[in-house]
Amino acid sequence: MFTKTLRSLWFAVAFSCLVLPGRLIAQTPVDASLAALLQEKLDSCVNNFNLPGISATILFPNNRVWQSASGLSHIYNQTPMDTSRLFFQASVTKMLVSALVLKLVDEGELSLDDSIGQYLPVLPHVKGAIKVRNLLNHRSGIHDFLAGNSASSQSWFTTPFAIWDPEDAISTYIQAPYFPENAGFQYSNTNYILLGMIVENITGVTFATALHERFLEPYGLNRTYFVPEDFAPGPFATGWTSFSAPNVYNTDAAPLFNACSYSMIFTAGALIAKPADIARFTRLLYTGEILSDSMMNVLKTCTNVNLGNGCNGYGHGSMRYSFSGKTYFGHAGDFNGFTQLSIHQEEDGITLTISINRNNAPRGPIAAALLQVVRDNPLTTSVQEAAPVIKDLIAMPNPVKGRTQVSGKLTKGGNCQLELLDFTGRALSTQQLGYLSPGVFEYPLDVTGLPAGVYSCRLIHETGSASVQLIVS
C-alpha cells in the first residue's frame, strides 16, 4: 500500500521529470482556407454560446493540425485567449486513469475481475468484493462523495491548504451506496479515486509518478501536470463560474483551486494540461498506440446511457458520442470554471479537443459545429491515416533485473532493429533483427549490469518505430 507518509513526502518536494524520447511527429498546419473557416466557426461559438474564451485543437490524417483560440482568458482585464494556456481538465483526467489501469492489465499486473479489496484498505460503504471493471464503467454503485456531499467542497474554502489523503477523504465524506454492484449505472467520482489508489498500490509510486513514467514522458506530453504533486508553471486560462447569479459566468473560479481541492479530487479530475497535449494523448489512445486490441475493446464497451451533449454511452473510461451519424470516443469534463471535451473518430481519423474557460458550456453543440466544418471540407477526409505498423509493444518483466522479453505485433513485414536507450535518448545497444514477418514477435533483451533507472526500448521498422519504457531495478 502506498502510505500516507510516503505521499506527504512526495507532496513536500517538487517532482523531477526525466526526459525520455517521445514519439514526436512533425505536424503540418491545414491549408489557410480551411483554417479560416474553422476560425470563423470558433469565433461564432464564443458569441453564440456566451463563452469567455475557447482553445481548440483538431488533428487530421497525415499529421495535419489546426490549433486556435478565440475570446478572452480574463474577462475584466481583456487578456486574449491563446493556445499556450493550461486548462484544468476535470474529468478528462479519467481517460488517462482508465488507460493506465488497462495498461496494467496488459502488463499482467492485475485483472479486471480482481476484487478491489485486494488492493485497497477497508473503507466505509465500499465493499471489497466489487470488481475493478465496475469502477471503470461506473457500475459499482459506490456513492460520489464529491458531487453527492456538499461538505466535501466546502472544505476547499475553509481549509484551502490542507492536503487530503484519498483514503481519509473517502472515509470522511462518503455515504451509503446508490445500489448493489452491477445493478445499474451511476457516474461516481469516487470510482476513479479508488482506481488511482489501486494504481499506487500496484506500482508502489504516487499516481503522478506512474503517469509520468508510463505516458507523459514516453509520449512527450510535457505540458500535462497532475497536481498538487506536479508544479504547473502556466500560463493558465482563467476559469469563470456563476457564483453571483445563475447562468452569469463572471466570477473568477481561482479560490476553488488549491491544495485541498486538488488532493481531494485526486484521480477523478486533478489534471492540468495544454489542450494540444490532450488531443495528442486522445489520438494515441484511440489509434491503438497505447493499449492492446483486447483492452481497446474493453475501453469502448459501453453501457447505453444519455449523459447529454451528444454522449449516448459510457465504456470503461470512455464516453461515446454521436454527431451527424458518426461515432466518436473520448471523455468530457466539467468543473467550476472549465468545460472540456476530447474525442476521436476512427474512420475519418479526426481528433477534436476543446477547452472552455467556464463551466456548463454546451460542449456538444460546439463540437458539432466545428466537426460540421470538417465534414464540409472534402480535403480533410479524403486521405485516411495509415495504421500503426508496430502494435502492443511491451517488455515483460518490467521492472527488470537481468533479462526481459520484448514482444509485440507487426501489421506489415520489414527489416527491424531493437535499440536500448538511456533517459537522454542515447543508444546503449542495438540488435539487428533482420526481416520480421507480419504477426507476433518476441525477442530477449539483456540489461544485466545496467544501473537502476528508467530506460527506453525502441523497435525500429523500415516504415516506423515504437518505444516502450523499461525500468531497471
N, C-alpha and C positions, 0 to 999 in steps of 0.2 A: 504494500500500500504506500502511495506517495504521501508522506506525513505532513502534518501542518507545520512542523518545524522546518522541514526542507522547503516547503512553499514560501514561508516567510523569509528564508534566506535568499531564495531566488528573487522575490519581490524587492529585497533590500538592495540588490545590486543591479546594474544595467546589464541587459543581455548582450553578449558579444557575439556577433554573427561571423561565421566562417563563410567565405565567398567560394562557392563551388561553381563549376562550369554549368551554366544554364543552357537550355535549348533555345537560344535566342535566334530568331529568324528575321532577316531583313523584311520590312513591310513597305509596301508601295501605296501612297495615297490614291484614292479613287480619282477619276477624272474630274475636272473642275465643274462640268455641267451637273454631274450627279451631286457633288459636294454642295453646290449652290441650292439645289432642290431640297436636300436634306437640311441645310441650314435654315432655309425659309420655313420648312415644316417645324423645326425645333423652335424657332422664334415664335411661330404662331401658337405652339403648345404653351409657351410661357405666358402669352397674353390670354389665350382662351381658357386655360385651366388655373389661372391665378397662382402661378408659381413664382417664388422669389428668383430661383435660378435652376439650371439643369446642366449636367455634364453627361455626354453620351459617347459611346464607342460602338461602332459596328465593324466586325471582322468579316471579310468576304473570302470566297475561294481565291486561291493563288496568292495568298498573303497580302491581299489588298485591305486597306483600312481607312475608315473615316472616324475622326475624333473631333469633337467640337463642344462648345458650351454656349449658353445663352442666359440672359438675365443677370441677376446680381448675387454675389455671395453675401454681402452685408447691405441690407435694405436702407439703413439710415445714413451710412457714410458713402453709399453708392459704389462700393467696391465691386467691379465686374466679376462674374463667374468665369473661371478658366479651367482648362483640362488638367492643370498640375495639382489641383486641390484634392486633399484627402477627405473622404466621407466616412461617417460611422455607418457600417454595413448592416447592423441589426441582424435579422435572421438569415441573411445571405451567408452569415457565418456557418449556419447549419449545413450548407452544401460542402464546405471544407471538412467539417466534423464527420459527416457521413462518409465522405471519400476516404478519410483517414481510417475510420473504423473498418470499412470494406477492404482497404489496403491491408490492414492487419489480418483480415480473414484470408486474403490472397496469400499472405506470408505464413499462414498456418498458426498464427498466434492466438486466435480464438475462433469460435463458431457462432453463426447467427442464432443457433438453437441453444447456446450456452445460457444457463441461468445467471442473471445479473448478480445474484448473491455470491457467486464465485469470486467476484472482483470488487465488491462494494462492502462497506461496513453496514451493520444493521441500522436502518433508518426508519423513523416513524412513517406509517402509511405507504411504505414501499416494500412490496413483497419480493423476497429474494428469488422466488421461483419464476418471476417474469423473464421472458426470453429477450435476448439482445435485439432481435429483429423487431420486437414490438415497442422498443424505444425508438428505433429508427423510423418506423412507419406510424407513430402516434396512435398505436392501438393498445397501449399498456393500461390505459385508464387512470394513470397517475395524475394527481392534481397539479395544475400550473400555479406554483407559488408566486410567480412574478406577476402574471396578468390576473390571477384569481385572488390575490390578497393585497389590498392597498397598503397595508402596514409595511410590506417589504419596500415599496418605492418611497414611502415617507421617510425611511431611514436615510435615503440618499441626501435629504435636506438636513436632517437632524445630526447625522454623524458622517459628513462627507469624506473624512479622511480615514474612516475605518476600512480595513481590508478583510473581507469575508473569506473564510474557507467554505467551499461549496457544501461540505458536509454540515457545517454549522448553519448556513443559510437555509438549507432544506429542512433541517431539524427545527429551526425556529419558526418558519412561516408555512410549511406545507400543511394541507388539510386532507380530509378523507378522500379516497379515490372517487372518480366520476362513475366508474363501472368496473366490473371484473375484467381481467385481461382478455383482449381479443373479442370483447362483446360489442365493440363499436369503434368509432374514430373520434378522437378529441385532441386537437393540436395542443401540445403542452411543452412549454419551455423547459420544464423540469426533466423531460426525457433526454434532452440534449446536454443538460448539465451533468446528468448521470453518465452519459456516454463519454463526456470529457474526463470524468473521474475514472472510468474504465480504461481509457487510453493511457492515463497517467499510471494506473496500476500495472498495466501490461508492459509499458515501455520503461518505467522506472524514472522518467523525467517529467518535467512540467509539460502541460499541453502545448505551451508556446514553443518549447524546445522541440517537441515531437513534430510540430507543424513546420518549423524552420528546417529540420533535418530531412523530412520526407518530401515536402512540397516547395516551400518558399525559396530555399537555396538551390536545389537541383533545377528548378524551372525558372530561375532568375526573376522571381516576383519580389523585387527589392523595395517596393513601395506598399507593402502589406504588413500590418503590425497587429499583434494580439496583446491588448492592454489589460491590466496595467503593467504586466511584466515587460513588454517591449516599450521603448521610448519612441513615440511617433513624432518626427521633427516638423511636420507641417510642410507647406501651408495648408490650413484647414478651410473647408467650406463652413460657413456659419449656419447652424440649423435654426429654423424658426418654427414655433409652435403656437398654440391658441389658448394660452392661459387667460388672456384678458377678456375674450369674447368668443363664442362658438364660431368656428369657421373663419376666424380672423387670425391669420398666421403672422403676427408681428411681435412676438415675444422671443427674445434670444433664449435658446434652449441650453446654453452653456452651463447653468447651475446644475443640470441633471447629469453632467458628465464629470465624474470624479472617481477617486479610488474605490469608494463604496459601491457605486453603481456598476463600474466595470467589473469588479471582483465578484459581485453578486450575480450579474448577468452571465459571466464566465462563457462557457462554450455554447450558450443559447444565442449569443449575439455580440460579443466584445471584440469584433474585428474592425479595424480601421484600414482603409485602403484607397488607392487611386483607382477610379473606375476601369482604366485600361488594364490594370493587373487582374481585376476580377473577370473582365472579358477574356483575358488570356487563359486564366485557370478554367473558366467555363468551357472554353473551346478544347483545351487539353483533355478535360474530363470526358466530355461528350463525343470526342472523336476517338476514344479508346486508348489514349496515350498513358493513362494512369492506372486503370483497373483492367482486370481480365474480362473476357466476354461474359463469363458467368456472373461476375459481380456487377457488370453493367446491366445485365438483365434484372438482377435484384434491385438495383438503384431505381430503375424505371418501372418496376411492377407496382401499380398504383391501386389504392382504394379510390373508387369514384366518389368524389365529394366536391361540392361547389364552394370554393373559397373566394370567389369574386374576382373581378378584374381579368376575366378570361381564364382563370385557373379552374380546371374541372377534375383534378385528381392529385393525390399525394402519394408518392412512392416511398422509398427508403432513404429519405433525404433529398428528394427531388420533387418539384412541382411540375405538373403537366398543364400546359397552356394550349389554347386553340385560337388562332387568328386567321380568318378567311380560309377556313378549311385545312390549314396547316397545323401540325402538332409540334410544339416546342417543349423542351425540358430545361429546367434550371431551378432558380429559387428567388423568392422575393423577401423583402424586409421592410418593416415599418416601425418606427420608434419616434418618440417626441423629437421633432426637428428634422427627420430624414425619412425618405421613401426610396427603396432600392428595387431593382429588378435586373436579373441576368439570365438570359435564355439562349438556347441553341436549337437550330433546325437542321436535322441530319441530311435530308435530301438536297436542300439548296446550299448547305454549307454556310449558313448565316448565323453569326453570333451577335446578339444585341445586349448591351449593358447600359442602363440609365440610372443616374444618381440625382436625386432631387433634394434640395435643402429645405423641405418642410414635410411634416408627417401627413398621412391621409391623402396624399396626392393620387390622382387617378392613373396609376401606372399602366393599367391595361389599355385604356384608350390612347395614351401617349405612345406606348409600344406599337399599337395597331397603326397609328398614324405614320410613324417612321417606317414601319415594315411595308406599308402600302406604297410609299415612295420607292422602296427597294424592289417590290414586285413589279411596279410600273416601268422600271428601267430595265430593258432586256439585257444590257451589258452585265448586270450584276448576277444573273442567274444562268448565263449561257454556258459557263465553264464550271465543271464540278472539281472540287478539290481532291487530289489524289489521296487514297487511303494510306495510312502509315505502313511502311514496309516491315518494320520491326514492331511486334506487339508482345505485351505481357512479359517484358524483360524483368527478371528477378534474380536475386542471389540468395541461396539457401545453403547453410545457415547464415543469418545476418542479424546481429553481430557475429563476427567470426574470429577465431584464433587458430590459424593454421590453413586449412583448405576449405573452399566453398565451391558450390556448383552454380554457374551462371546459365540460366535457361530462358527460353522464350519461344516465339513463333515468327517465322518469316512468311509473309504473304507473296514474296517473289524471290526466286533464287538469285544468287550472285556471290561474288568474291567478298569475303569478310575478314576483318581483323578485330581482335579484342584488346583493348587498352585498359591499363590501370593508371589512374591519375591521382595526384595529391590534391589538397584543398585549393591550391593556387591554379590548378589546371595543368601542371607539369606532368608529362607522361613518365611513369616509372617503369613500365614494361609493356611490350607489345607482342601478342601472339598472332601469327598469320594463320588463319583457319582455312584458307583456300576457298573453293566454291562450296556453298551450302545450298542444298535443295530447299524448295518451299516446304514448310511444315515446322514441327517442333525440333529444337536443337538444345543441346546441353554440353557444356564444357567446364572442366575443372579450372580453378584459379587458386594458386598457392600464395598466401600472404605471410607465410612464416618469416619472422624476423622484422616485419614492419612495426614501427612504433604504434601504440594505440592512438586512434584518432579517426577522423572522418575522411573517406576517400571516395572516388567515383570510378565505376567500371563502365566503359563505353564500348558498345558494339558498333563498328563502322561497316555499313553495307555500301556497295558501289553507288547506290541511289539515295542513301540517307543514313542516319545514325540515331541511336537511342542510348540513354545513360541510366544507371541505377546507382543510388547511393550505397556505399559499403562502409560499415562501421567495424573497425578492427579493435578488438578488446585486448 
